[in-house]
Amino acid sequence: MYCVCREHVELAIDKFVDEYEDAPDLVNLNSTTFTDWTPPTRCDWCDQPAEVLVV
């Protein structure tokens, strides 16, 4: 699972496919809320705001 900015979505998808050998689901963090989990505010690879959950 990766929380990334728009710039790093392709990198996160590639890493997910390499690791799990399956296509991920993409979730827009700006329009989705979670009851038991608070997503990180920053991208896993840079300091930009996280906008997409790759899971």
mmCIF file as Biopython writes it, N, C-alpha, C and O atoms, coordinates in Angstrom:
data_model
#
loop_
_atom_site.group_PDB
_atom_site.id
_atom_site.type_symbol
_atom_site.label_atom_id
_atom_site.label_alt_id
_atom_site.label_comp_id
_atom_site.label_asym_id
_atom_site.label_entity_id
_atom_site.label_seq_id
_atom_site.pdbx_PDB_ins_code
_atom_site.Cartn_x
_atom_site.Cartn_y
_atom_site.Cartn_z
_atom_site.occupancy
_atom_site.B_iso_or_equiv
_atom_site.auth_seq_id
_atom_site.auth_asym_id
_atom_site.pdbx_PDB_model_num
ATOM 1   N N  . MET A ? 1  ? 0.851   -1.160  0.000   1.0 0.0 1  A 1 
ATOM 2   C CA . MET A ? 1  ? 0.000   0.000   0.000   1.0 0.0 1  A 1 
ATOM 3   C C  . MET A ? 1  ? 0.902   1.230   0.000   1.0 0.0 1  A 1 
ATOM 4   O O  . MET A ? 1  ? 1.862   1.313   0.767   1.0 0.0 1  A 1 
ATOM 5   N N  . TYR A ? 2  ? 0.584   2.169   -0.858  1.0 0.0 2  A 1 
ATOM 6   C CA . TYR A ? 2  ? 1.364   3.393   -0.968  1.0 0.0 2  A 1 
ATOM 7   C C  . TYR A ? 2  ? 0.430   4.596   -0.984  1.0 0.0 2  A 1 
ATOM 8   O O  . TYR A ? 2  ? -0.630  4.562   -1.610  1.0 0.0 2  A 1 
ATOM 9   N N  . CYS A ? 3  ? 0.824   5.643   -0.302  1.0 0.0 3  A 1 
ATOM 10  C CA . CYS A ? 3  ? 0.130   6.928   -0.368  1.0 0.0 3  A 1 
ATOM 11  C C  . CYS A ? 3  ? 1.063   7.881   -1.094  1.0 0.0 3  A 1 
ATOM 12  O O  . CYS A ? 3  ? 2.159   8.178   -0.619  1.0 0.0 3  A 1 
ATOM 13  N N  . VAL A ? 4  ? 0.620   8.353   -2.243  1.0 0.0 4  A 1 
ATOM 14  C CA . VAL A ? 4  ? 1.534   9.120   -3.091  1.0 0.0 4  A 1 
ATOM 15  C C  . VAL A ? 4  ? 0.869   10.360  -3.674  1.0 0.0 4  A 1 
ATOM 16  O O  . VAL A ? 4  ? -0.355  10.489  -3.693  1.0 0.0 4  A 1 
ATOM 17  N N  . CYS A ? 5  ? 1.724   11.272  -4.152  1.0 0.0 5  A 1 
ATOM 18  C CA . CYS A ? 5  ? 1.248   12.431  -4.894  1.0 0.0 5  A 1 
ATOM 19  C C  . CYS A ? 5  ? 0.973   11.994  -6.337  1.0 0.0 5  A 1 
ATOM 20  O O  . CYS A ? 5  ? 1.301   10.872  -6.724  1.0 0.0 5  A 1 
ATOM 21  N N  . ARG A ? 6  ? 0.380   12.873  -7.113  1.0 0.0 6  A 1 
ATOM 22  C CA . ARG A ? 6  ? 0.060   12.536  -8.513  1.0 0.0 6  A 1 
ATOM 23  C C  . ARG A ? 6  ? 1.320   12.197  -9.311  1.0 0.0 6  A 1 
ATOM 24  O O  . ARG A ? 6  ? 1.286   11.340  -10.194 1.0 0.0 6  A 1 
ATOM 25  N N  . GLU A ? 7  ? 2.412   12.857  -9.006  1.0 0.0 7  A 1 
ATOM 26  C CA . GLU A ? 7  ? 3.668   12.642  -9.740  1.0 0.0 7  A 1 
ATOM 27  C C  . GLU A ? 7  ? 4.211   11.222  -9.569  1.0 0.0 7  A 1 
ATOM 28  O O  . GLU A ? 7  ? 4.858   10.701  -10.477 1.0 0.0 7  A 1 
ATOM 29  N N  . HIS A ? 8  ? 3.961   10.594  -8.427  1.0 0.0 8  A 1 
ATOM 30  C CA . HIS A ? 8  ? 4.538   9.287   -8.135  1.0 0.0 8  A 1 
ATOM 31  C C  . HIS A ? 8  ? 3.552   8.125   -8.266  1.0 0.0 8  A 1 
ATOM 32  O O  . HIS A ? 8  ? 3.847   7.017   -7.820  1.0 0.0 8  A 1 
ATOM 33  N N  . VAL A ? 9  ? 2.396   8.360   -8.865  1.0 0.0 9  A 1 
ATOM 34  C CA . VAL A ? 9  ? 1.407   7.283   -9.016  1.0 0.0 9  A 1 
ATOM 35  C C  . VAL A ? 9  ? 1.967   6.144   -9.867  1.0 0.0 9  A 1 
ATOM 36  O O  . VAL A ? 9  ? 1.824   4.977   -9.503  1.0 0.0 9  A 1 
ATOM 37  N N  . GLU A ? 10 ? 2.596   6.464   -10.982 1.0 0.0 10 A 1 
ATOM 38  C CA . GLU A ? 10 ? 3.126   5.405   -11.851 1.0 0.0 10 A 1 
ATOM 39  C C  . GLU A ? 10 ? 4.189   4.572   -11.143 1.0 0.0 10 A 1 
ATOM 40  O O  . GLU A ? 10 ? 4.217   3.350   -11.289 1.0 0.0 10 A 1 
ATOM 41  N N  . LEU A ? 11 ? 5.057   5.218   -10.381 1.0 0.0 11 A 1 
ATOM 42  C CA . LEU A ? 11 ? 6.083   4.501   -9.624  1.0 0.0 11 A 1 
ATOM 43  C C  . LEU A ? 11 ? 5.431   3.564   -8.609  1.0 0.0 11 A 1 
ATOM 44  O O  . LEU A ? 11 ? 5.851   2.416   -8.465  1.0 0.0 11 A 1 
ATOM 45  N N  . ALA A ? 12 ? 4.419   4.042   -7.913  1.0 0.0 12 A 1 
ATOM 46  C CA . ALA A ? 12 ? 3.726   3.217   -6.921  1.0 0.0 12 A 1 
ATOM 47  C C  . ALA A ? 12 ? 3.024   2.030   -7.573  1.0 0.0 12 A 1 
ATOM 48  O O  . ALA A ? 12 ? 3.037   0.922   -7.036  1.0 0.0 12 A 1 
ATOM 49  N N  . ILE A ? 13 ? 2.412   2.263   -8.729  1.0 0.0 13 A 1 
ATOM 50  C CA . ILE A ? 13 ? 1.755   1.160   -9.447  1.0 0.0 13 A 1 
ATOM 51  C C  . ILE A ? 13 ? 2.788   0.114   -9.849  1.0 0.0 13 A 1 
ATOM 52  O O  . ILE A ? 13 ? 2.566   -1.082  -9.656  1.0 0.0 13 A 1 
ATOM 53  N N  . ASP A ? 14 ? 3.913   0.553   -10.404 1.0 0.0 14 A 1 
ATOM 54  C CA . ASP A ? 14 ? 4.974   -0.382  -10.812 1.0 0.0 14 A 1 
ATOM 55  C C  . ASP A ? 14 ? 5.477   -1.197  -9.626  1.0 0.0 14 A 1 
ATOM 56  O O  . ASP A ? 14 ? 5.634   -2.413  -9.732  1.0 0.0 14 A 1 
ATOM 57  N N  . LYS A ? 15 ? 5.727   -0.549  -8.516  1.0 0.0 15 A 1 
ATOM 58  C CA . LYS A ? 15 ? 6.220   -1.262  -7.329  1.0 0.0 15 A 1 
ATOM 59  C C  . LYS A ? 15 ? 5.164   -2.235  -6.801  1.0 0.0 15 A 1 
ATOM 60  O O  . LYS A ? 15 ? 5.499   -3.346  -6.391  1.0 0.0 15 A 1 
ATOM 61  N N  . PHE A ? 16 ? 3.897   -1.828  -6.809  1.0 0.0 16 A 1 
ATOM 62  C CA . PHE A ? 16 ? 2.823   -2.699  -6.352  1.0 0.0 16 A 1 
ATOM 63  C C  . PHE A ? 16 ? 2.744   -3.948  -7.228  1.0 0.0 16 A 1 
ATOM 64  O O  . PHE A ? 16 ? 2.650   -5.064  -6.717  1.0 0.0 16 A 1 
ATOM 65  N N  . VAL A ? 17 ? 2.781   -3.760  -8.534  1.0 0.0 17 A 1 
ATOM 66  C CA . VAL A ? 17 ? 2.702   -4.905  -9.463  1.0 0.0 17 A 1 
ATOM 67  C C  . VAL A ? 17 ? 3.905   -5.818  -9.285  1.0 0.0 17 A 1 
ATOM 68  O O  . VAL A ? 17 ? 3.755   -7.040  -9.298  1.0 0.0 17 A 1 
ATOM 69  N N  . ASP A ? 18 ? 5.096   -5.252  -9.118  1.0 0.0 18 A 1 
ATOM 70  C CA . ASP A ? 18 ? 6.296   -6.070  -8.890  1.0 0.0 18 A 1 
ATOM 71  C C  . ASP A ? 18 ? 6.176   -6.899  -7.618  1.0 0.0 18 A 1 
ATOM 72  O O  . ASP A ? 18 ? 6.583   -8.060  -7.578  1.0 0.0 18 A 1 
ATOM 73  N N  . GLU A ? 19 ? 5.613   -6.288  -6.581  1.0 0.0 19 A 1 
ATOM 74  C CA . GLU A ? 19 ? 5.521   -6.962  -5.286  1.0 0.0 19 A 1 
ATOM 75  C C  . GLU A ? 19 ? 4.394   -7.983  -5.222  1.0 0.0 19 A 1 
ATOM 76  O O  . GLU A ? 19 ? 4.589   -9.085  -4.710  1.0 0.0 19 A 1 
ATOM 77  N N  . TYR A ? 20 ? 3.204   -7.628  -5.739  1.0 0.0 20 A 1 
ATOM 78  C CA . TYR A ? 20 ? 2.026   -8.481  -5.573  1.0 0.0 20 A 1 
ATOM 79  C C  . TYR A ? 20 ? 1.588   -9.205  -6.844  1.0 0.0 20 A 1 
ATOM 80  O O  . TYR A ? 20 ? 0.701   -10.057 -6.799  1.0 0.0 20 A 1 
ATOM 81  N N  . GLU A ? 21 ? 2.203   -8.871  -7.972  1.0 0.0 21 A 1 
ATOM 82  C CA . GLU A ? 21 ? 1.874   -9.486  -9.263  1.0 0.0 21 A 1 
ATOM 83  C C  . GLU A ? 21 ? 0.390   -9.379  -9.581  1.0 0.0 21 A 1 
ATOM 84  O O  . GLU A ? 21 ? -0.207  -10.308 -10.126 1.0 0.0 21 A 1 
ATOM 85  N N  . ASP A ? 22 ? -0.195  -8.250  -9.241  1.0 0.0 22 A 1 
ATOM 86  C CA . ASP A ? 22 ? -1.605  -7.981  -9.498  1.0 0.0 22 A 1 
ATOM 87  C C  . ASP A ? 22 ? -1.780  -6.472  -9.661  1.0 0.0 22 A 1 
ATOM 88  O O  . ASP A ? 22 ? -0.973  -5.690  -9.158  1.0 0.0 22 A 1 
ATOM 89  N N  . ALA A ? 23 ? -2.814  -6.078  -10.351 1.0 0.0 23 A 1 
ATOM 90  C CA . ALA A ? 23 ? -3.080  -4.657  -10.554 1.0 0.0 23 A 1 
ATOM 91  C C  . ALA A ? 23 ? -3.679  -4.058  -9.278  1.0 0.0 23 A 1 
ATOM 92  O O  . ALA A ? 23 ? -4.542  -4.677  -8.657  1.0 0.0 23 A 1 
ATOM 93  N N  . PRO A ? 24 ? -3.232  -2.862  -8.881  1.0 0.0 24 A 1 
ATOM 94  C CA . PRO A ? 24 ? -3.769  -2.246  -7.671  1.0 0.0 24 A 1 
ATOM 95  C C  . PRO A ? 24 ? -5.055  -1.490  -7.930  1.0 0.0 24 A 1 
ATOM 96  O O  . PRO A ? 24 ? -5.416  -1.212  -9.074  1.0 0.0 24 A 1 
ATOM 97  N N  . ASP A ? 25 ? -5.737  -1.163  -6.850  1.0 0.0 25 A 1 
ATOM 98  C CA . ASP A ? 25 ? -6.851  -0.227  -6.896  1.0 0.0 25 A 1 
ATOM 99  C C  . ASP A ? 25 ? -6.295  1.141   -6.523  1.0 0.0 25 A 1 
ATOM 100 O O  . ASP A ? 25 ? -5.399  1.251   -5.687  1.0 0.0 25 A 1 
ATOM 101 N N  . LEU A ? 26 ? -6.834  2.178   -7.148  1.0 0.0 26 A 1 
ATOM 102 C CA . LEU A ? 26 ? -6.421  3.547   -6.855  1.0 0.0 26 A 1 
ATOM 103 C C  . LEU A ? 26 ? -7.579  4.262   -6.176  1.0 0.0 26 A 1 
ATOM 104 O O  . LEU A ? 26 ? -8.708  4.239   -6.666  1.0 0.0 26 A 1 
ATOM 105 N N  . VAL A ? 27 ? -7.292  4.894   -5.046  1.0 0.0 27 A 1 
ATOM 106 C CA . VAL A ? 27 ? -8.315  5.590   -4.275  1.0 0.0 27 A 1 
ATOM 107 C C  . VAL A ? 27 ? -7.894  7.052   -4.137  1.0 0.0 27 A 1 
ATOM 108 O O  . VAL A ? 27 ? -6.771  7.348   -3.727  1.0 0.0 27 A 1 
ATOM 109 N N  . ASN A ? 28 ? -8.790  7.945   -4.479  1.0 0.0 28 A 1 
ATOM 110 C CA . ASN A ? 28 ? -8.529  9.376   -4.346  1.0 0.0 28 A 1 
ATOM 111 C C  . ASN A ? 28 ? -8.670  9.744   -2.871  1.0 0.0 28 A 1 
ATOM 112 O O  . ASN A ? 28 ? -9.759  9.649   -2.306  1.0 0.0 28 A 1 
ATOM 113 N N  . LEU A ? 29 ? -7.570  10.165  -2.250  1.0 0.0 29 A 1 
ATOM 114 C CA . LEU A ? 29 ? -7.599  10.486  -0.827  1.0 0.0 29 A 1 
ATOM 115 C C  . LEU A ? 29 ? -8.334  11.787  -0.532  1.0 0.0 29 A 1 
ATOM 116 O O  . LEU A ? 29 ? -8.741  12.023  0.605   1.0 0.0 29 A 1 
ATOM 117 N N  . ASN A ? 30 ? -8.505  12.626  -1.535  1.0 0.0 30 A 1 
ATOM 118 C CA . ASN A ? 30 ? -9.197  13.895  -1.329  1.0 0.0 30 A 1 
ATOM 119 C C  . ASN A ? 30 ? -10.713 13.732  -1.249  1.0 0.0 30 A 1 
ATOM 120 O O  . ASN A ? 30 ? -11.402 14.603  -0.717  1.0 0.0 30 A 1 
ATOM 121 N N  . SER A ? 31 ? -11.234 12.631  -1.767  1.0 0.0 31 A 1 
ATOM 122 C CA . SER A ? 31 ? -12.681 12.452  -1.780  1.0 0.0 31 A 1 
ATOM 123 C C  . SER A ? 31 ? -13.145 11.214  -1.008  1.0 0.0 31 A 1 
ATOM 124 O O  . SER A ? 31 ? -14.312 10.830  -1.088  1.0 0.0 31 A 1 
ATOM 125 N N  . THR A ? 32 ? -12.228 10.590  -0.260  1.0 0.0 32 A 1 
ATOM 126 C CA . THR A ? 32 ? -12.565 9.379   0.478   1.0 0.0 32 A 1 
ATOM 127 C C  . THR A ? 32 ? -12.234 9.570   1.946   1.0 0.0 32 A 1 
ATOM 128 O O  . THR A ? 32 ? -11.209 10.163  2.282   1.0 0.0 32 A 1 
ATOM 129 N N  . THR A ? 33 ? -13.090 9.073   2.817   1.0 0.0 33 A 1 
ATOM 130 C CA . THR A ? 33 ? -12.805 9.105   4.250   1.0 0.0 33 A 1 
ATOM 131 C C  . THR A ? 33 ? -12.749 7.686   4.778   1.0 0.0 33 A 1 
ATOM 132 O O  . THR A ? 33 ? -13.391 6.785   4.239   1.0 0.0 33 A 1 
ATOM 133 N N  . PHE A ? 34 ? -11.989 7.496   5.819   1.0 0.0 34 A 1 
ATOM 134 C CA . PHE A ? 34 ? -11.818 6.189   6.437   1.0 0.0 34 A 1 
ATOM 135 C C  . PHE A ? 34 ? -12.211 6.303   7.902   1.0 0.0 34 A 1 
ATOM 136 O O  . PHE A ? 34 ? -11.927 7.315   8.542   1.0 0.0 34 A 1 
ATOM 137 N N  . THR A ? 35 ? -12.862 5.275   8.439   1.0 0.0 35 A 1 
ATOM 138 C CA . THR A ? 35 ? -13.304 5.332   9.824   1.0 0.0 35 A 1 
ATOM 139 C C  . THR A ? 35 ? -12.219 4.903   10.802  1.0 0.0 35 A 1 
ATOM 140 O O  . THR A ? 35 ? -12.140 5.449   11.903  1.0 0.0 35 A 1 
ATOM 141 N N  . ASP A ? 36 ? -11.383 3.942   10.429  1.0 0.0 36 A 1 
ATOM 142 C CA . ASP A ? 36 ? -10.393 3.396   11.367  1.0 0.0 36 A 1 
ATOM 143 C C  . ASP A ? 36 ? -8.951  3.679   10.966  1.0 0.0 36 A 1 
ATOM 144 O O  . ASP A ? 36 ? -8.035  3.106   11.555  1.0 0.0 36 A 1 
ATOM 145 N N  . TRP A ? 37 ? -8.724  4.537   9.992   1.0 0.0 37 A 1 
ATOM 146 C CA . TRP A ? 37 ? -7.369  4.777   9.513   1.0 0.0 37 A 1 
ATOM 147 C C  . TRP A ? 37 ? -7.236  6.211   9.034   1.0 0.0 37 A 1 
ATOM 148 O O  . TRP A ? 37 ? -8.099  6.721   8.320   1.0 0.0 37 A 1 
ATOM 149 N N  . THR A ? 38 ? -6.170  6.844   9.424   1.0 0.0 38 A 1 
ATOM 150 C CA . THR A ? 38 ? -5.875  8.195   8.964   1.0 0.0 38 A 1 
ATOM 151 C C  . THR A ? 38 ? -4.707  8.112   7.983   1.0 0.0 38 A 1 
ATOM 152 O O  . THR A ? 38 ? -3.599  7.753   8.379   1.0 0.0 38 A 1 
ATOM 153 N N  . PRO A ? 39 ? -4.935  8.436   6.718   1.0 0.0 39 A 1 
ATOM 154 C CA . PRO A ? 39 ? -3.858  8.331   5.739   1.0 0.0 39 A 1 
ATOM 155 C C  . PRO A ? 39 ? -2.771  9.374   5.998   1.0 0.0 39 A 1 
ATOM 156 O O  . PRO A ? 39 ? -3.045  10.437  6.555   1.0 0.0 39 A 1 
ATOM 157 N N  . PRO A ? 40 ? -1.548  9.069   5.596   1.0 0.0 40 A 1 
ATOM 158 C CA . PRO A ? 40 ? -0.475  10.045  5.736   1.0 0.0 40 A 1 
ATOM 159 C C  . PRO A ? 40 ? -0.781  11.304  4.930   1.0 0.0 40 A 1 
ATOM 160 O O  . PRO A ? 40 ? -1.480  11.247  3.917   1.0 0.0 40 A 1 
ATOM 161 N N  . THR A ? 41 ? -0.269  12.409  5.372   1.0 0.0 41 A 1 
ATOM 162 C CA . THR A ? 41 ? -0.506  13.668  4.670   1.0 0.0 41 A 1 
ATOM 163 C C  . THR A ? 41 ? 0.511   13.905  3.568   1.0 0.0 41 A 1 
ATOM 164 O O  . THR A ? 41 ? 0.275   14.723  2.678   1.0 0.0 41 A 1 
ATOM 165 N N  . ARG A ? 42 ? 1.640   13.205  3.608   1.0 0.0 42 A 1 
ATOM 166 C CA . ARG A ? 42 ? 2.717   13.404  2.633   1.0 0.0 42 A 1 
ATOM 167 C C  . ARG A ? 42 ? 2.956   12.142  1.805   1.0 0.0 42 A 1 
ATOM 168 O O  . ARG A ? 42 ? 2.727   11.022  2.262   1.0 0.0 42 A 1 
ATOM 169 N N  . CYS A ? 43 ? 3.414   12.354  0.596   1.0 0.0 43 A 1 
ATOM 170 C CA . CYS A ? 43 ? 3.761   11.276  -0.330  1.0 0.0 43 A 1 
ATOM 171 C C  . CYS A ? 43 ? 4.848   10.393  0.284   1.0 0.0 43 A 1 
ATOM 172 O O  . CYS A ? 43 ? 5.704   10.870  1.029   1.0 0.0 43 A 1 
ATOM 173 N N  . ASP A ? 44 ? 4.801   9.092   -0.041  1.0 0.0 44 A 1 
ATOM 174 C CA . ASP A ? 44 ? 5.814   8.157   0.445   1.0 0.0 44 A 1 
ATOM 175 C C  . ASP A ? 44 ? 7.193   8.431   -0.145  1.0 0.0 44 A 1 
ATOM 176 O O  . ASP A ? 44 ? 8.199   7.998   0.416   1.0 0.0 44 A 1 
ATOM 177 N N  . TRP A ? 45 ? 7.255   9.150   -1.277  1.0 0.0 45 A 1 
ATOM 178 C CA . TRP A ? 45 ? 8.538   9.367   -1.948  1.0 0.0 45 A 1 
ATOM 179 C C  . TRP A ? 45 ? 8.998   10.825  -1.988  1.0 0.0 45 A 1 
ATOM 180 O O  . TRP A ? 45 ? 10.127  11.092  -2.398  1.0 0.0 45 A 1 
ATOM 181 N N  . CYS A ? 46 ? 8.172   11.755  -1.580  1.0 0.0 46 A 1 
ATOM 182 C CA . CYS A ? 46 ? 8.588   13.159  -1.587  1.0 0.0 46 A 1 
ATOM 183 C C  . CYS A ? 46 ? 7.782   13.928  -0.543  1.0 0.0 46 A 1 
ATOM 184 O O  . CYS A ? 46 ? 7.033   13.320  0.222   1.0 0.0 46 A 1 
ATOM 185 N N  . ASP A ? 47 ? 7.921   15.233  -0.499  1.0 0.0 47 A 1 
ATOM 186 C CA . ASP A ? 47 ? 7.217   16.042  0.494   1.0 0.0 47 A 1 
ATOM 187 C C  . ASP A ? 47 ? 5.901   16.626  -0.003  1.0 0.0 47 A 1 
ATOM 188 O O  . ASP A ? 47 ? 5.284   17.430  0.696   1.0 0.0 47 A 1 
ATOM 189 N N  . GLN A ? 48 ? 5.468   16.243  -1.177  1.0 0.0 48 A 1 
ATOM 190 C CA . GLN A ? 48 ? 4.204   16.735  -1.706  1.0 0.0 48 A 1 
ATOM 191 C C  . GLN A ? 48 ? 3.039   16.086  -0.955  1.0 0.0 48 A 1 
ATOM 192 O O  . GLN A ? 48 ? 3.205   15.011  -0.380  1.0 0.0 48 A 1 
ATOM 193 N N  . PRO A ? 49 ? 1.873   16.716  -0.953  1.0 0.0 49 A 1 
ATOM 194 C CA . PRO A ? 49 ? 0.699   16.115  -0.293  1.0 0.0 49 A 1 
ATOM 195 C C  . PRO A ? 49 ? 0.300   14.787  -0.963  1.0 0.0 49 A 1 
ATOM 196 O O  . PRO A ? 49 ? 0.301   14.674  -2.189  1.0 0.0 49 A 1 
ATOM 197 N N  . ALA A ? 50 ? -0.030  13.812  -0.154  1.0 0.0 50 A 1 
ATOM 198 C CA . ALA A ? 50 ? -0.518  12.517  -0.682  1.0 0.0 50 A 1 
ATOM 199 C C  . ALA A ? 50 ? -1.930  12.709  -1.217  1.0 0.0 50 A 1 
ATOM 200 O O  . ALA A ? 50 ? -2.794  13.248  -0.525  1.0 0.0 50 A 1 
ATOM 201 N N  . GLU A ? 51 ? -2.162  12.270  -2.441  1.0 0.0 51 A 1 
ATOM 202 C CA . GLU A ? 51 ? -3.467  12.414  -3.074  1.0 0.0 51 A 1 
ATOM 203 C C  . GLU A ? 51 ? -4.083  11.092  -3.493  1.0 0.0 51 A 1 
ATOM 204 O O  . GLU A ? 51 ? -5.296  11.003  -3.684  1.0 0.0 51 A 1 
ATOM 205 N N  . VAL A ? 52 ? -3.247  10.053  -3.640  1.0 0.0 52 A 1 
ATOM 206 C CA . VAL A ? 52 ? -3.738  8.774   -4.159  1.0 0.0 52 A 1 
ATOM 207 C C  . VAL A ? 52 ? -3.247  7.639   -3.267  1.0 0.0 52 A 1 
ATOM 208 O O  . VAL A ? 52 ? -2.072  7.581   -2.906  1.0 0.0 52 A 1 
ATOM 209 N N  . LEU A ? 53 ? -4.157  6.746   -2.921  1.0 0.0 53 A 1 
ATOM 210 C CA . LEU A ? 53 ? -3.824  5.516   -2.210  1.0 0.0 53 A 1 
ATOM 211 C C  . LEU A ? 53 ? -3.763  4.395   -3.240  1.0 0.0 53 A 1 
ATOM 212 O O  . LEU A ? 53 ? -4.733  4.144   -3.955  1.0 0.0 53 A 1 
ATOM 213 N N  . VAL A ? 54 ? -2.629  3.732   -3.307  1.0 0.0 54 A 1 
ATOM 214 C CA . VAL A ? 54 ? -2.440  2.601   -4.226  1.0 0.0 54 A 1 
ATOM 215 C C  . VAL A ? 54 ? -2.482  1.351   -3.365  1.0 0.0 54 A 1 
ATOM 216 O O  . VAL A ? 54 ? -1.592  1.107   -2.550  1.0 0.0 54 A 1 
ATOM 217 N N  . VAL A ? 55 ? -3.535  0.562   -3.562  1.0 0.0 55 A 1 
ATOM 218 C CA . VAL A ? 55 ? -3.744  -0.609  -2.689  1.0 0.0 55 A 1 
ATOM 219 C C  . VAL A ? 55 ? -4.275  -1.793  -3.478  1.0 0.0 55 A 1 
ATOM 220 O O  . VAL A ? 55 ? -4.509  -2.859  -2.909  1.0 0.0 55 A 1 
#
